[in-house]
Amino acid sequence: GTGKTLTARGFAGTIGRKIKQINVPEVLSKWWGETENNISRLFKKANESDSVLILDEADSLVHKRAIDQDRQHHNSHINVMLTEIERFNGILIMTTNFADNLDPALERRVDIKLEFPRPEPGERIRIWEELIPARLPLANDVNFEWLGGEFELSGGEIRNVIKNAARVAMSRNNPRVEFRDILDSIEMERLKSPEPSVNRIGFFRTDKEVKS
């Protein structure tokens, strides 16, 4: 919601590379050793295609390893992931909303680390104004300046709020979005989103060609 994936895709387009998105649910498997095999195959294909590899929610694959004996078997795919990152000759872009959950060994395998903070109040006001479709009827009391100053939402969260508020208005056969629709949708969005204080990080693991 803060532009991490959009930045990654824009970067790939700027350097003329195709994108290979890592779909975490497709990588993780309940079968012993299959997750590790999926990770290795994924990096092999990315190397062969010269694609920019994008991993959203990197903490789901490279989270901190367990230290207690009973859970050490969960570390296997993390070890494979770290090894493949080390060997990878291309560009890997990883994003996370939970940087503190990442395995510390990932740090030395990353060349560039960028933080994507939530927008400031003035930026949030502009996001509200730009994301509201011109054809969407709004109640007269909808105040973008107040919304932008009062609620610390990301661009993605604001987009979700607007979509949900519009659906609520349509469900009662009244196309006009009321201020209460927006406030209720904000509350719903905040309940399902990480706390505003959580760091949102984008990691770039780059190849020599780009670094030079």
N, C-alpha and C positions, 0 to 999 in steps of 0.2 A: 503493500500500500504506500510505500515511500519512494518508489521508483527504482528499486534494485534490479528487477528483472528487465524493465524497460531500458535501463542503462546498459545492461549486458547485451541485449539484442541490438541496441544502437551501436555499441562498440563493434560487434561482429559485422554489422552492415558497413560500418566505416572502413574496416580493413578488408572487406570483400570476402568474408568467410561464411560458410553455411553454419547453421546452428544444430547441435545435437542436444536435445533436452533430456536430462536424466529423469525418468519417471520412477520415483522411489518405490511406490507399491509394486511395480513390475520387477524391480531389482530384489526386493526382500522376499524371501521364501521360507516356508515352514520346514522344508526338507533340508537335512543335514548337508552342508557344503554347497548347496545350490546358490545361495546368496553370493558366496565368494566367487563361484563360477560366473554368475551374471555380471558381477563387477569387472572381472578380468575381460570378459567378452566385450563389454561396453567400451572400455578403454582401448582395446585392440581395434575395434571398428572406428573409433574416433581418430586414432592415429592414422589409419589407412585412408580415411576420407578427408583428413586435414580440416576437420570441423572444429568450431569453438564449442567446447563442452560446457553446458550450464547445469548446475546442481542447485535448485532451490531447496530451502530448508535443510541445509547441509548437516545440521545437528542430528538429523534422523539417521544419517549414515556414518558420521564421524563424531559421535558423542563420546564423552569421557568413558574410558574403559573401566570395567569393574575390577576391584582389587580383592574382593572376597572370593574364596576358592569355589564356592558353589555356583558363582555366576561367571566364571572365567571363560566358559564356552561362548558367551556372548561377545567376547573380544575378537573372535576369529575374523569376522568380516571387517571390523575396524582396522585390524592389522593389514589385511589385504588391500583395503581402500588406501591406507597411508602408503603402502608399497607402490601401488599403481600410480598414485599422484606423484611420487618421487620419480618414477620411470617415465612418466608421460612427457612427450616431446612437444605437445601442442599447447593450447590455451584452455585453461579450466577456470571458469568463473563460478564461485560458490556464494550463496546468500544465506543469511540466517537472521531470525529475530531473537535468537538466544545465544549470543556469542559466548557467554559464560559456560554453556553446556558443551562446547566443543572440546575435543581432546587436545591437551597442550602440545602434543607432538605435531599437530597440524601447523602450528605457528611457524616453524622453521621451513616448512614446505611452501609457504606463501610469499610471493614477491611484493605484492601490493595489497594493502588493506584500506578500505574506504568505509567511512561511517555515513549512513544516510539518516540524518535526524528528521524528526517530525517537522512539518512546516510551522513557521512562526504565524502569529495572529493575522498579520497583513497578507501573508501568502494564503492562509486558509480562506480568508474573505474572497480573494481572487478565484480560488479553486471552487468555492461555492457558486460564485457568479458564472464561471465558465462551464461548469458541469450541469447546471440546470438548463434543460432544453428550452429554447425560446418558445416552443409551442406548448409547453407544460403550464397550465393555468395555476397560479399561486394565489393564496389568500393575501389580502392587503397587509396583514400584520407580520408576514414573513420577513425577518430582519437578518440579512446576511452578515452585517457588521457584528451584531450581537452573537450570532452563531459562531463566527470565526474567532471572536475573542473569548467566548465562554467554554468551548469544547475543543480539547486538544486531539483532533482527529487527523489521520493521514489522508492523502488524496484518495487512496483506495477505499478507505472507510467512508469518506464523504460520498463517493460514488455509490456505495452499497446503500447508504442511508437514503439517498435520492430515489434509487430504484425501488426500495421497499416502501417508501412513503407514497410513491406513485401507484404501486400495486394496491396499497390500502385504500387510496382514494377511488380507484377503479372498482374495488370490491363492493363499495357502497353506492355504485352507480353515480358517483359525483366526481368528475374528472379534476376538480379543483383540489389541489393539495393544501390542506390546512396546516397551520403552524404546529398544532398538536400532533399531526401525522409525522412531521419531521422530528419532533422531540421524542415521540415514542420509538421511532426508528433508530434514533441516536442511542437510546437506552438499550435497545436490543443489540446494536452493534458493539457497544462497549462491554456487554456481558460476554461476548464471544471472542473478543480481541485481547492480545497481550497488554499488560500495563504500559502506560506511556513511557515509563522510565527504562524499559527494556531496550538495550542497544540493538540497532539494526545494522548489520555489517555485510558488506560485499567483499569477497576475497578474490583476487586475481592471481592465478598461477600461470605465468606467461612463458612463452618460448623465446629463444634467443633472437629470432628474427624481429619480433615486436619490440623487445627491450632495447635493441640497438637502433 
